[in-house]
Amino acid sequence: MGWTARFEGLQALAPDVARDLQARSTQVRLAAGATVFAPGQEAANLLLLLSGTVRVQQRSDSGREVFLYRVHAGESCVLTTACMLAEVAYSAEALAETDIEAVAIPRAVFDDLAGRSALFRSFVFQAYARRITDLFGLIDDIVFQRMDVRLATRLLDLARDGTVEATHHALAAELGSAREVISRLLGEFQRRGWVSQGRGELRILDADALIRLSRLVT
């Protein structure tokens, strides 16, 4: 069945459409740290991620980074979808957080299949709608939720075996805040015995305390 079987919304494509999509697309690989796309670039291909993780973020004129979302295996990059539909250049950047493998669907193929396959069209727009909902949630968090609550939530999300591998700068970018604010809050978390900090990482010592804080409604 090829790579289309790895995407839930594409598994039911008609056999001829699936074969056409696979024949006219290209599989690409990028190393961790590589730029997937950058502001000002044309959106020439729709990217479907087969493995790895891509981070999409926006950078202000002053150099401050604001995390938007991650693309995981089995997902598409909806910013690319939006740029292709509107025929505009990227306004954000995407970086490979790990080694990645993806399928690149050229614009001409995207336009063709979106016009003649209801299933492909549904796959594209359902992913788009889900991500737009996530971005509205991000806006709501930034505007209305306390930063200590958001930081606790993000630490729990990022933790792997109780360890978060991220600098203060990276956490600030994740949360759309200043590094100084994150450093101050982490210092308070450490003072309370909730975390311990090391170079480029921190360890969660009291997950229950972070969970209680993350559940606060402001």
Summary of the structure (lengths in Angstrom):
residues: 218
radius of gyration: 19.5
end to end distance: 48.6
largest distance: 61.6
contacts: 634
relative contact order: 0.13
helix: 47%
strand: 24%
